[in-house]
Amino acid sequence: MIRVFARSFLPLTVCALLVLAVDAEDGHAIEGGRFWYTYTKGTNCADKKQVDPINVVFYGRDATAGRTDAFVDKYMGWGDATDSGTQGFLTPRCRLAVHQRADGSTRETRNHVRLRQRERRKGARRHFTVGDAHHEDLSGRGPFNGCGIRGKHAVSEGSVREPSSNGSGFDQGRELMANRWEARGRRVTKPFKGNTHAFEQCDGDFAGSDGRVAYMTIPDRR
């Protein structure tokens, strides 16, 4: 009986994996789930319109978007970057990023994060604000490339399938923020969420996350 079960189970498993692979390639079962990505502005967070993996989560009784933004300024020293292109977040409704921080301008290679507060469930005692921390290069100045004549930001390459020696721009951004939070004595954990889908950048490279998300505490108000 065991041998018969094993022989019948294997084809079903293979078929299931093939179906999942097809769905993921088609964008209907994106790695990690749609909750863990940002979306192109103006698309109402539609499927197949994902842009960045969400890789940082700030939480606490007072971890509102505004207070989290203030702590990113305090801990990271990053300036306001709301002049940068915004993206949609599932909160669970589709909402645009309210706050952005970066250590350089839109015309420089820099580290950058967009922040959006999740809608708190009734009775919940914590707020959650999520972001897409990343390192991005000012790439491709010229008329014959995808980044345009003036150049655009492209997240530094690297993905699970094609890893970079320094980690992708998304992994670099997450680790930079996590390290600063830990240096301030804050609690940081990095559970695996599986949002590893890689996205083509304007310079032709692909960038994605290794699927880990840094959860970081925001201190309560005194």
C-alpha positions in Angstrom: 0.0 0.0 0.0 2.8 2.4 0.8 4.5 1.8 -2.5 1.2 2.4 -4.4 0.5 5.6 -2.5 4.0 6.9 -3.2 3.7 6.2 -7.0 0.3 7.9 -7.2 1.2 10.9 -5.0 4.3 11.9 -7.0 2.5 12.9 -10.2 0.0 14.9 -8.3 2.7 16.8 -6.6 4.6 17.5 -9.8 1.3 18.7 -11.5 0.6 21.0 -8.6 4.1 22.5 -8.7 3.8 23.0 -12.5 0.4 24.7 -12.1 1.9 27.0 -9.4 4.9 27.8 -11.6 2.6 28.7 -14.5 0.5 30.9 -12.3 3.5 32.7 -10.8 4.9 33.4 -14.2 1.5 34.7 -15.3 1.4 37.0 -12.3 -1.7 35.4 -10.6 0.3 33.8 -7.7 3.2 36.1 -7.3 5.8 34.9 -4.8 4.8 35.7 -1.2 1.4 37.0 -2.1 0.1 40.4 -3.3 0.1 42.0 0.1 3.9 42.0 0.2 4.5 44.3 -2.8 4.0 47.9 -3.9 2.1 48.8 -7.1 2.3 51.2 -10.0 0.5 54.5 -9.3 -2.9 54.8 -10.9 -3.5 51.0 -11.3 -5.6 50.5 -8.2 -3.0 47.9 -7.0 -4.1 45.6 -9.9 -2.5 42.2 -10.3 0.6 42.2 -12.5 1.3 45.8 -11.6 3.7 45.1 -8.7 6.8 47.3 -8.5 8.8 46.7 -5.3 8.8 44.1 -2.6 7.9 45.3 0.9 10.8 44.5 3.1 10.5 46.6 6.2 7.7 46.7 8.8 7.6 49.1 11.7 5.3 48.3 14.6 4.2 49.5 18.0 1.3 51.3 19.8 2.4 54.6 18.2 3.9 53.3 14.9 1.8 55.5 12.7 3.2 56.6 9.3 4.0 60.1 10.6 5.8 58.9 13.7 7.7 56.2 11.7 8.7 58.8 9.2 10.1 60.9 12.1 12.1 58.0 13.4 13.6 57.2 10.0 14.7 60.8 9.9 16.2 60.5 13.5 17.9 57.1 13.1 18.9 57.2 9.4 19.4 60.9 8.9 17.5 60.7 5.6 15.8 63.8 4.2 12.2 64.2 2.9 11.8 62.6 -0.5 8.2 63.2 -1.3 9.2 64.7 -4.7 10.0 61.1 -5.8 7.6 58.9 -7.7 5.0 57.4 -5.4 3.5 53.8 -5.4 0.4 52.1 -4.2 0.2 49.8 -1.1 -2.5 47.4 -0.1 -3.6 48.5 3.3 -5.8 46.3 2.6 -7.3 49.0 0.3 -5.0 50.5 -2.3 -3.5 53.6 -1.0 -0.5 55.7 -2.1 2.7 56.1 0.0 2.3 59.2 2.2 5.9 59.6 3.4 9.2 59.0 1.6 12.8 59.4 2.9 16.2 59.2 1.1 19.8 60.1 1.6 20.1 61.8 -1.8 18.1 63.7 -4.3 16.2 62.4 -7.4 19.4 63.1 -9.4 21.7 61.0 -7.3 22.5 57.4 -6.5 20.9 56.9 -3.0 19.1 54.9 -0.4 15.3 55.4 -0.4 12.2 54.2 1.3 8.4 54.8 0.8 6.2 54.4 3.8 2.5 53.6 4.2 0.5 52.8 7.3 -1.7 49.7 7.3 -5.3 50.1 8.4 -5.6 48.9 12.0 -8.1 46.3 12.8 -10.8 47.1 15.3 -9.6 46.4 18.7 -5.9 46.0 17.7 -3.4 47.7 20.0 -0.6 48.1 17.5 -0.1 50.2 14.4 1.9 48.9 11.5 3.7 51.0 8.9 5.4 49.2 6.0 8.0 50.2 3.4 10.2 49.3 0.4 13.7 50.2 1.5 16.2 50.0 -1.3 19.5 51.2 -2.8 19.1 52.7 -6.2 21.5 53.9 -8.9 21.0 56.9 -11.2 21.4 55.0 -14.4 21.3 55.2 -18.2 21.8 58.8 -19.2 21.4 58.7 -23.0 18.7 58.6 -25.7 19.0 54.9 -26.5 18.2 53.2 -23.3 15.2 52.5 -21.0 16.3 55.1 -18.4 15.9 58.1 -20.7 18.1 61.0 -21.6 18.2 62.4 -18.1 18.5 59.0 -16.5 16.3 57.4 -13.9 16.7 55.4 -10.7 17.3 51.7 -11.1 17.4 49.5 -8.0 20.8 47.7 -7.7 20.7 44.3 -9.4 20.4 41.0 -7.6 17.7 38.3 -7.0 17.3 34.8 -5.6 17.8 33.4 -9.1 20.7 35.7 -10.0 22.3 36.8 -6.7 24.6 39.7 -6.4 27.8 39.6 -4.2 26.6 42.6 -2.2 22.9 41.5 -2.2 20.3 43.2 -4.3 19.4 46.9 -3.7 16.3 45.8 -1.8 18.4 43.6 0.5 20.9 46.4 1.0 18.3 48.9 1.9 16.6 46.5 4.4 19.9 45.6 6.1 21.0 49.2 6.4 17.8 50.2 8.2 17.8 47.1 10.4 21.4 47.6 11.4 20.7 51.3 12.4 17.6 50.2 14.4 19.6 47.5 16.2 22.4 50.0 17.0 19.7 52.1 18.7 18.7 49.1 20.9 15.5 48.4 19.1 14.1 44.9 18.6 14.6 43.6 15.0 13.5 40.3 13.6 13.6 39.1 10.0 11.0 36.5 9.2 10.9 35.0 5.7 7.8 36.1 3.8 8.7 34.7 0.4 8.2 37.9 -1.7 11.2 37.1 -4.0 9.8 38.2 -7.3 12.4 40.1 -9.3 11.5 43.2 -11.4 13.2 44.5 -14.5 14.7 47.9 -14.0 15.0 50.6 -16.6 18.7 49.7 -17.1 17.7 46.1 -18.1 18.9 44.5 -14.8 16.6 42.6 -12.5 16.2 43.3 -8.8 14.3 41.4 -6.1 14.4 40.6 -2.4 15.6 37.4 -0.8 12.2 37.2 0.8 13.1 38.4 4.3 11.3 41.3 6.0 12.8 43.3 8.8 10.3 43.9 11.6 11.4 46.9 13.7 9.9 48.5 16.8 8.8 52.1 17.1 9.0 53.3 20.8 5.8 54.3 22.5 5.1 57.9 23.3 6.1 58.9 26.8 
